[in-house]
């Protein structure tokens, strides 16, 4: 690994920063269009799929949950067979292929493209984050948290650009052209990753299946799983069972909880954990539920908030540049990542400075702050929805309401998400680090799925109940945040020397 540094951090951070930036460009570009495309009418100059908002939001939540859920097998593949570097390369190629399938425009191929992207992100996402953690194996904890905050800024640089470019192309020119552009940028990220591969940790190629027999068993398990998954998808395509999105989403939610329980149970019972390792894994379990609750509210951004921008927000600013007098609704998807880019260096420096003074909040305390701030964002959007409801038909609110909501959610995100990523790499036993990273994303998956189900009750067809439902989410986030704050010291003791 190179001895050069990237703003005082290991040089490999730059490689992973830019790779993740382009992968997130691809992901958030497609994400900004997904619900809008699915709910667009099937006739007109830029036809969509014509789904109801409830169906589209359920599919959106289901898709996002599967993206993160498949981080579990993606981490297993890297740990056992390919190593993290090769898993990232394979994942990027598969993601690009999936986006090109979306760009064809055929309905069945569109949904198959979503499935392909799920497989690709599942391979790439946990393993690129795990490699960031390996860069800091022999560096102070505060430096690791700062490194993850910088890495998180890379995620959001791509996410800022994507809705502005891909969203504009998709909404104003062609949905399919927008999806294709996202795929091209993923290929650019892979080229950069390959060129700068020498800066990665030497252990990025390690896999635990060393002997021919171990590798044969691992490959057999992998191909068996892929075969069963392919059979399931084929059965759905030929109509052997009903594809009702809301019902499927509900069943997948139950499945995620069962899978997480099975995995944690297996690790506790058969993972040969030491006493300290068991305590730290129990903290990861707590973080799993914290992440699920946070992202349940946070991920309404791509569904409910996206539709709120389209249907109830005054988008006349810069409208003269567009034939319909309205700037794209997808532009508002850039607000959260823009705030992350602006404030990530502030939060990274804050944690380092507080660490030097021995004043840095503990991981559970940061989680509490994140949950509470996310909840406060729903107070803002609830008030905006109240204005729409009381104003009558045709009422639109100023963009400042969405801006303030996204700002509060961003502050919550910066207290929770990069800290959670860093915490898992520190708390996980080394032999389970990629799989434990998968559990973090499984918590994210559960939150995303619940978000999609909730969003089905918060669209234009049910705007009258939106203020009350937003306040219910606020109450849940506030309650869990306060509980996490109260339990911060006992949780901190379970973490041992990890900070």
C-alpha positions in Angstrom: 0.0 0.0 0.0 1.3 3.4 -0.9 2.9 5.6 1.9 1.4 8.8 0.4 -1.4 10.5 2.2 -4.7 12.0 1.1 -5.2 15.2 3.2 -3.5 13.5 6.1 -5.3 10.2 5.5 -4.1 7.0 3.8 -3.9 7.4 0.1 -6.3 4.5 -0.5 -9.0 6.7 0.9 -8.9 8.7 -2.3 -9.3 5.6 -4.4 -12.3 4.4 -2.4 -13.7 8.0 -2.2 -13.9 8.4 -6.0 -15.1 4.9 -6.6 -17.9 5.3 -4.2 -18.7 8.8 -5.6 -19.4 7.4 -9.0 -21.3 4.4 -7.7 -23.5 6.7 -5.7 -23.9 9.0 -8.7 -25.3 6.0 -10.5 -27.5 4.9 -7.6 -28.9 8.3 -6.6 -29.4 9.3 -10.2 -31.6 6.3 -10.8 -33.2 6.7 -7.4 -34.3 10.3 -8.1 -36.2 9.1 -11.1 -37.6 5.8 -9.9 -40.9 6.8 -8.2 -41.5 9.6 -10.7 -41.1 7.2 -13.6 -43.3 4.5 -12.1 -46.1 7.0 -11.3 -45.9 8.9 -14.7 -48.7 8.3 -17.1 -48.3 5.6 -19.8 -49.2 8.1 -22.5 -47.6 11.4 -23.4 -44.3 12.7 -24.5 -42.3 11.0 -21.8 -44.4 7.9 -20.8 -43.9 6.0 -17.5 -45.4 2.9 -16.0 -48.7 4.4 -14.8 -48.6 2.7 -11.3 -50.5 4.1 -8.3 -48.4 5.9 -5.7 -49.0 3.1 -3.2 -47.7 0.5 -5.6 -44.7 2.7 -6.7 -43.7 3.5 -3.1 -44.0 -0.1 -2.1 -41.7 -1.1 -5.0 -39.3 1.7 -4.2 -39.1 0.6 -0.5 -38.8 -3.1 -1.6 -36.0 -2.3 -4.1 -34.0 -0.2 -1.6 -34.4 -2.8 1.2 -33.1 -5.5 -1.1 -30.2 -3.4 -2.2 -29.0 -3.2 1.4 -30.2 -6.7 2.4 -28.0 -8.3 -0.3 -25.0 -6.7 1.4 -25.2 -9.8 3.7 -24.4 -12.4 1.0 -22.2 -9.8 -0.7 -20.0 -9.6 2.4 -20.0 -13.4 2.7 -18.8 -13.7 -1.0 -15.9 -11.4 -0.3 -15.0 -12.9 3.0 -15.0 -16.5 1.8 -14.2 -16.4 -1.9 -13.2 -13.3 -3.8 -11.7 -10.8 -1.4 -13.1 -7.3 -1.2 -11.3 -5.7 -4.2 -12.7 -8.3 -6.7 -16.2 -8.1 -5.2 -16.2 -4.3 -5.7 -15.2 -4.8 -9.4 -17.8 -7.4 -10.1 -20.4 -5.4 -8.3 -19.7 -2.3 -10.3 -20.0 -4.2 -13.6 -23.3 -5.7 -12.6 -24.7 -2.3 -11.5 -23.9 -0.8 -14.9 -25.5 -3.7 -16.6 -28.7 -3.3 -14.6 -28.9 0.4 -15.4 -28.6 -0.3 -19.1 -31.5 -2.8 -18.8 -33.6 0.0 -17.2 -32.7 2.1 -20.2 -34.2 -0.3 -22.7 -37.7 0.8 -21.7 -39.5 -2.6 -21.7 -41.6 -3.2 -18.6 -40.4 -6.7 -17.7 -36.8 -5.8 -18.5 -37.1 -2.8 -16.3 -38.0 -4.8 -13.2 -35.3 -7.4 -14.0 -32.9 -4.5 -14.2 -33.8 -3.5 -10.7 -33.0 -7.1 -9.6 -29.6 -7.0 -11.3 -28.8 -3.7 -9.6 -29.7 -5.2 -6.3 -27.1 -8.0 -6.8 -24.4 -5.5 -7.9 -24.9 -3.1 -5.0 -25.0 -6.1 -2.6 -21.5 -7.0 -3.8 -20.0 -3.5 -3.9 -21.5 -1.6 -0.9 -20.3 -3.6 2.2 -16.9 -4.4 0.8 -15.9 -0.9 -0.2 -16.8 0.3 3.3 -14.9 -2.6 4.9 -11.8 -1.6 2.9 -12.0 2.0 4.3 -12.0 0.4 7.8 -8.8 -1.6 6.9 -7.0 1.6 6.0 -7.2 2.6 9.7 -6.3 -0.6 11.5 -3.3 1.0 13.2 -4.5 4.5 13.5 -6.4 6.3 16.3 -10.2 5.8 16.6 -10.9 9.5 16.1 -8.9 9.5 12.9 -10.9 6.5 11.6 -14.2 8.4 12.3 -12.8 11.4 10.5 -11.8 9.2 7.5 -15.3 7.7 7.3 -16.8 11.2 7.4 -14.6 12.1 4.4 -15.6 8.9 2.7 -19.2 9.7 3.4 -18.7 13.1 1.7 -17.5 11.2 -1.4 -20.8 9.4 -1.4 -22.7 12.6 -1.3 -20.6 14.5 -4.0 -22.0 11.9 -6.4 -25.4 12.2 -4.9 -25.4 16.0 -5.4 -24.6 15.8 -9.0 -26.8 12.9 -10.0 -30.3 14.4 -9.5 -29.3 17.6 -11.2 -28.0 15.8 -14.3 -29.7 12.5 -14.4 -32.9 13.9 -13.0 -33.1 16.7 -15.5 -32.4 14.4 -18.4 -35.0 11.9 -17.2 -37.8 14.3 -16.4 -37.3 16.8 -19.3 -36.0 14.5 -22.1 -36.4 10.8 -21.5 -36.5 8.5 -18.5 -34.5 5.9 -20.4 -31.7 8.4 -21.3 -31.4 9.2 -17.6 -31.0 5.6 -16.6 -28.4 5.0 -19.4 -26.4 8.0 -18.2 -26.3 6.6 -14.7 -24.8 3.3 -16.0 -22.1 5.0 -18.0 -20.9 6.9 -15.0 -20.6 3.6 -13.0 -18.2 2.3 -15.7 -16.1 5.4 -15.3 -15.9 4.7 -11.5 -14.6 1.2 -12.2 -11.9 2.5 -14.5 -10.7 4.8 -11.8 -10.8 2.0 -9.2 -8.6 -0.2 -11.4 -6.1 2.5 -12.2 -5.6 3.3 -8.5 -5.8 -0.2 -7.1 -2.2 -0.2 -5.8 -3.2 2.2 -3.0 -5.6 -0.3 -1.5 -4.8 -2.4 1.7 -2.9 -5.6 0.8 -5.5 -7.6 2.7 -8.2 -6.4 0.3 -7.7 -9.6 -1.7 -7.8 -11.9 1.2 -10.5 -14.7 1.4 -10.9 -17.2 4.2 -11.6 -20.2 1.9 -8.0 -21.2 1.4 -7.9 -24.9 0.6 -9.4 -26.4 -2.7 -12.1 -28.2 -0.6 -13.1 -25.0 1.3 -13.3 -23.1 -2.0 -15.3 -25.9 -3.7 -17.9 -25.9 -0.8 -18.1 -22.1 -0.9 -18.6 -21.9 -4.6 -21.2 -24.7 -4.5 -23.1 -22.8 -1.8 -22.9 -19.6 -3.9 -24.2 -21.2 -7.1 -26.9 -23.0 -5.2 -28.1 -19.7 -3.7 -28.0 -18.0 -7.1 -29.9 -20.8 -8.7 -32.7 -20.7 -6.1 -32.9 -16.9 -6.5 -33.0 -17.2 -10.3 -35.8 -19.8 -10.0 -37.8 -17.5 -7.8 -37.4 -14.6 -10.2 -38.3 -16.8 -13.2 -41.4 -18.0 -11.4 -42.5 -14.4 -10.8 -41.9 -13.5 -14.5 -44.0 -16.3 -15.8 -46.8 -15.5 -13.3 -46.7 -18.5 -11.0 -47.5 -16.2 -8.1 -49.2 -12.8 -7.6 -46.8 -9.8 -7.7 -48.8 -7.4 -5.4 -46.1 -4.9 -4.3 -47.5 -4.0 -0.9 -48.1 -7.7 0.2 -44.6 -8.6 -1.1 -43.0 -5.7 0.8 -44.7 -6.8 4.1 -43.5 -10.4 3.7 -40.0 -9.2 2.9 -40.0 -7.1 6.1 -40.8 -10.1 8.2 -38.0 -12.0 6.3 -35.4 -9.4 7.0 -36.1 -9.6 10.8 -35.9 -13.4 10.6 -32.7 -13.3 8.6 -31.1 -10.8 11.0 -32.2 -12.9 14.0 -30.8 -16.0 12.5 -27.5 -14.4 11.6 -27.0 -12.8 15.0 -28.1 -16.0 16.7 -25.6 -18.0 14.6 -22.7 -15.6 15.5 -23.5 -15.7 19.2 -24.0 -19.5 19.4 -21.5 -20.8 16.9 -19.1 -17.9 16.1 -16.7 -18.9 19.0 -16.8 -15.4 20.3 -14.8 -14.3 23.3 -16.6 -12.5 26.1 -15.5 -9.1 24.9 -16.4 -10.0 21.3 -19.9 -11.1 22.4 -20.5 -7.8 24.2 -19.4 -5.8 21.1 -21.6 -7.8 18.8 -24.5 -7.1 21.1 -23.8 -3.4 20.5 -24.0 -3.9 16.8 -27.4 -5.5 17.3 -28.5 -2.3 19.1 -27.2 -0.2 16.3 -29.1 -2.4 13.8 -32.4 -1.3 15.4 -31.3 2.3 15.6 -30.4 2.3 11.9 -33.7 0.7 10.9 -35.7 3.4 12.8 -33.6 6.3 11.4 -33.8 5.1 7.8 -37.5 4.4 8.0 -38.0 8.2 8.3 -34.9 9.3 6.3 -35.7 7.4 3.2 -39.0 9.0 2.7 -36.9 11.5 0.7 -37.0 9.5 -2.5 -40.7 8.6 -2.3 -43.0 10.9 -0.2 -40.8 13.9 -0.3 -40.1 13.5 -4.0 -43.8 13.4 -4.7 -44.4 16.3 -2.3 -41.9 18.3 -4.4 -43.8 17.4 -7.6 -47.3 17.9 -6.4 -47.3 20.5 -3.6 -44.1 22.6 -3.9 -43.8 25.8 -5.9 -41.2 25.0 -8.5 -41.4 28.2 -10.6 -37.8 29.3 -9.7 -35.7 28.7 -12.8 -38.9 27.7 -14.5 -38.1 29.9 -17.5 -35.5 27.4 -18.6 -38.1 24.7 -19.0 -41.1 24.5 -21.4 -43.6 23.7 -18.5 -42.3 26.6 -16.4 -41.3 24.3 -13.5 -37.8 23.0 -12.6 -37.6 19.2 -12.1 -38.9 17.8 -8.8 -35.9 15.5 -8.7 -33.6 18.5 -8.0 -34.7 18.5 -4.4 -33.0 15.1 -4.1 -29.7 17.0 -4.2 -30.4 19.0 -1.1 -29.5 16.3 1.4 -26.2 15.3 -0.2 -25.4 19.0 -0.8 -25.7 19.6 2.9 -23.6 16.5 3.6 -20.8 17.8 1.4 -21.0 21.2 3.1 -21.1 19.9 6.7 -19.1 16.7 6.5 -15.8 18.5 7.0 -17.3 20.4 9.9 -18.5 17.2 11.7 -15.3 15.4 10.9 -13.2 18.2 12.4 -15.6 18.5 15.3 -15.2 14.8 16.3 -11.4 15.1 16.1 -11.2 18.2 18.2 -13.6 16.8 20.8 -11.6 13.6 20.8 -8.4 15.5 21.6 -10.2 17.1 24.6 -11.7 13.8 25.7 -15.1 15.3 25.1 -16.3 13.4 22.1 -19.8 11.9 22.5 -20.0 8.1 22.6 -21.3 6.2 19.6 -24.8 5.6 21.3 -24.9 9.3 22.2 -24.3 10.2 18.5 -27.0 7.8 17.5 -29.4 9.5 19.9 -28.6 12.9 18.4 -29.2 11.6 14.9 -32.6 10.1 15.7 -33.8 13.2 17.5 -32.8 15.5 14.7 -34.4 13.2 12.1 -37.6 13.4 14.1 -37.5 17.2 14.2 -37.4 17.3 10.4 -40.9 15.7 10.5 -42.2 18.5 12.6 -41.2 20.9 9.7 -42.7 18.8 6.9 -45.9 18.2 9.0 -46.4 21.9 9.2 -45.9 22.3 5.4 -48.4 19.5 4.8 -50.8 21.3 7.2 -50.6 24.5 5.0 -51.4 22.4 1.9 -54.4 20.8 3.6 -55.9 24.0 4.9 -55.1 25.9 1.8 -57.4 23.9 -0.5 -56.9 22.6 -4.0 -53.9 23.9 -5.9 -52.0 25.1 -2.8 -48.3 24.9 -3.1 -45.7 25.8 -0.5 -42.4 27.5 -0.8 -39.3 25.2 -1.3 -37.9 26.4 2.1 -40.0 23.8 3.9 -38.3 20.9 2.1 -34.9 22.7 2.5 -35.3 22.9 6.3 -36.5 19.3 6.5 -33.6 18.0 4.6 -31.2 20.2 6.6 -32.4 18.6 9.9 -32.3 15.1 8.4 -28.7 15.8 7.2 -27.5 16.8 10.6 -29.1 13.6 12.0 -27.5 11.6 9.3 -24.0 13.0 10.0 -24.4 12.0 13.6 -25.5 8.5 12.8 -24.7 7.0 9.4 -20.9 7.5 9.0 -20.5 6.8 12.7 -22.4 3.6 12.4 -20.3 2.5 9.5 -17.1 3.2 11.5 -18.5 1.6 14.6 -19.3 -1.7 12.9 -15.7 -2.0 11.5 -14.4 -1.4 15.1 -16.8 -3.6 17.0 -17.0 -6.6 14.6 -14.6 -9.6 15.2 -12.1 -9.5 12.3 -13.2 -12.7 10.8 -16.8 -11.4 10.5 -16.1 -7.8 9.6 -17.7 -7.8 6.0 -20.7 -9.9 7.2 -21.2 -7.6 10.2 -21.1 -4.6 7.8 -23.8 -6.5 6.0 -25.9 -6.5 9.2 -25.6 -2.7 9.3 -27.0 -2.5 5.8 -29.7 -5.1 6.7 -30.9 -2.6 9.3 -30.9 0.1 6.6 -32.8 -2.4 4.4 -35.5 -2.9 7.1 -35.8 0.9 7.5 -36.1 1.4 3.7 -38.8 -1.2 3.4 -40.9 0.3 6.3 -40.4 3.7 4.6 -41.9 2.5 1.4 -44.9 1.0 3.2 -45.4 4.2 5.1 -45.0 6.3 2.0 -48.0 4.6 0.5 -50.2 6.4 3.0 -48.6 9.8 2.5 -49.1 10.6 -1.2 -51.3 13.1 -2.9 -54.3 10.8 -2.5 -54.0 10.9 1.3 -52.6 14.4 1.9 -55.3 15.1 4.6 -53.8 12.6 7.0 -50.1 13.4 6.2 -49.6 16.0 9.0 -50.8 13.5 11.7 -48.7 10.7 10.2 -45.6 12.8 10.0 -46.0 13.7 13.7 -46.3 10.0 14.6 -42.9 9.4 13.0 -41.5 12.4 15.0 -42.8 10.9 18.2 -41.2 7.5 17.4 -37.9 9.0 16.5 -37.8 11.2 19.6 -38.7 8.3 21.9 -36.0 6.0 20.6 -33.5 8.8 20.6 -34.2 9.7 24.2 -34.0 5.9 25.1 -30.6 5.7 23.3 -29.4 8.7 25.3 -30.5 7.2 28.6 -28.8 3.9 27.8 -25.6 5.5 26.4 -23.4 4.6 29.4 -24.4 0.9 29.7 -23.9 0.5 26.0 -20.6 2.2 26.2 -19.5 -0.3 28.8 -20.3 -3.2 26.5 -18.0 -1.6 23.9 -15.0 -2.0 26.1 -12.0 -0.2 24.7 -13.7 0.7 21.4 -14.5 4.4 21.1 
